[in-house]
């Protein structure tokens, strides 16, 4: 669970940072005339180089809107992490039934949360600890469907290995 949490927090922190909107140079009127002044131009501030790729829709939003949205996302992710941390604490304390209750709370609050695969993997751990291997295998199959190739899958599969012997 730790790697996904760190990556999720890093992504939220990165996306919350301010972005610069490229400035456009002022337009020169068509009626401009060339003066006989010397050809020495005053130094101009460096203009940002235009990107070859068009801005993403998020970059087109005002900075304030993006900041509020990023803060909201960070709060949601922090709440997900807090709930899943409680579930892990219950598992490590040998209370898999309590862990399942906490994981159900997470599922109800964040059905499609950023940490859904961590929730499913923790559920597999709790079910195996309770000896409910068939339920754990069903949850593991769901994890494979929801997140094929998830790093959580291997850890969840290993959780039931001692119970299957």
C-alpha positions in Angstrom: 0.0 0.0 0.0 2.9 2.4 0.8 4.2 2.8 -2.8 0.7 3.6 -4.2 0.1 6.1 -1.4 3.5 7.8 -1.9 3.0 8.0 -5.7 -0.6 9.3 -5.2 0.5 12.0 -2.8 3.5 13.0 -5.0 1.1 13.3 -8.0 -1.3 15.4 -6.1 1.5 17.6 -4.8 2.9 18.0 -8.3 -0.4 18.9 -9.8 -1.2 21.4 -7.1 1.8 23.6 -8.1 1.3 26.9 -10.0 1.7 26.8 -13.7 2.7 29.7 -15.9 0.5 30.7 -18.7 2.6 31.7 -21.8 2.3 35.4 -22.5 1.6 36.5 -26.0 3.7 39.4 -27.5 1.9 42.6 -28.2 0.6 43.0 -31.7 2.3 45.5 -33.9 -0.2 47.8 -35.7 -0.2 47.6 -39.5 0.4 51.3 -39.7 3.6 51.3 -37.8 6.4 53.3 -39.4 10.1 52.8 -39.1 11.9 55.6 -37.4 15.3 56.9 -38.3 16.5 56.2 -34.7 19.7 54.1 -34.3 19.3 50.4 -34.6 20.0 49.7 -30.9 17.0 48.2 -29.2 16.5 48.3 -25.4 16.9 44.9 -23.8 13.6 43.1 -23.6 12.5 40.6 -21.0 12.8 37.0 -22.0 9.5 35.7 -23.3 8.6 32.1 -22.5 9.0 29.7 -25.5 5.7 28.4 -26.8 5.2 24.7 -26.4 4.9 22.6 -29.4 1.9 20.8 -27.8 -1.3 22.6 -27.1 -2.2 23.2 -23.5 -4.3 20.6 -21.7 -7.8 21.6 -20.6 -6.5 21.8 -17.0 -3.9 24.3 -18.1 -6.6 26.5 -19.6 -8.4 26.9 -16.3 -7.6 30.0 -14.2 -4.9 29.3 -11.6 -7.4 29.8 -8.8 -9.7 27.1 -10.1 -6.8 24.7 -10.6 -5.5 25.4 -7.1 -8.9 24.8 -5.5 -9.4 21.6 -7.4 -5.9 20.4 -6.5 -6.6 21.2 -2.8 -9.9 19.3 -3.0 -8.1 16.3 -4.6 -5.4 16.4 -2.0 -8.0 16.4 0.8 -9.8 13.5 -0.7 -6.6 11.5 -1.1 -5.5 12.3 2.4 -8.9 11.0 3.7 -8.5 7.8 1.7 -5.0 7.3 3.1 -6.3 7.9 6.6 -9.1 5.3 6.3 -6.8 2.7 4.7 -4.2 3.3 7.3 -6.8 2.5 10.0 -7.6 -0.7 8.2 -3.9 -1.7 8.0 -3.6 -0.9 11.7 -6.5 -3.2 12.4 -4.9 -6.0 10.3 -1.5 -5.7 12.0 -3.2 -5.8 15.4 -4.9 -9.1 14.5 -8.4 -7.7 14.1 -9.3 -8.7 10.5 -13.1 -8.3 11.1 -12.5 -4.7 12.2 -10.3 -4.1 9.2 -13.1 -5.4 6.9 -15.5 -2.9 8.5 -13.0 0.0 7.9 -12.5 -1.2 4.3 -16.3 -1.2 3.8 -16.3 2.4 5.1 -13.7 3.3 2.4 -15.7 1.5 -0.3 -18.8 3.4 0.6 -17.1 6.8 0.7 -14.8 6.3 -2.2 -16.3 3.6 -4.5 -13.9 4.7 -7.4 -11.2 6.2 -5.2 -7.6 6.7 -6.1 -6.7 3.9 -3.7 -9.3 1.4 -4.7 -6.8 -1.3 -5.6 -5.1 -0.9 -2.2 -8.5 -1.3 -0.6 -9.2 -4.5 -2.5 -5.8 -5.9 -1.7 -6.3 -5.2 2.0 -9.6 -6.9 1.8 -8.0 -10.0 0.5 -5.6 -9.9 3.4 -8.4 -9.6 5.9 -10.5 -12.3 4.3 -7.5 -14.7 4.3 -6.8 -13.9 8.0 -10.4 -14.9 8.7 -10.0 -18.2 6.7 -12.5 -17.0 4.1 -10.3 -18.2 1.2 -13.1 -18.4 -1.4 -14.2 -14.8 -0.7 -10.5 -13.7 -0.8 -10.1 -15.4 -4.2 -13.2 -13.6 -5.5 -11.8 -10.3 -4.3 -8.4 -11.1 -5.9 -10.2 -11.9 -9.2 -11.9 -8.5 -8.9 -8.6 -6.8 -8.4 -7.3 -8.5 -11.6 -10.3 -7.1 -13.5 -10.2 -3.6 -12.0 -6.4 -3.2 -12.2 -4.7 -5.7 -14.4 -1.0 -6.0 -13.6 -1.4 -4.2 -10.3 1.6 -4.5 -8.0 -1.0 -5.1 -5.3 -2.1 -8.4 -6.9 1.1 -10.2 -6.0 1.0 -9.1 -2.4 -2.6 -9.9 -2.0 -2.1 -13.4 -3.5 0.8 -14.0 -1.1 -1.5 -13.1 1.8 -3.6 -16.3 1.3 -0.6 -18.6 0.5 -0.2 -19.8 4.2 -4.0 -20.3 4.5 -4.1 -22.5 1.4 -1.5 -24.9 2.6 
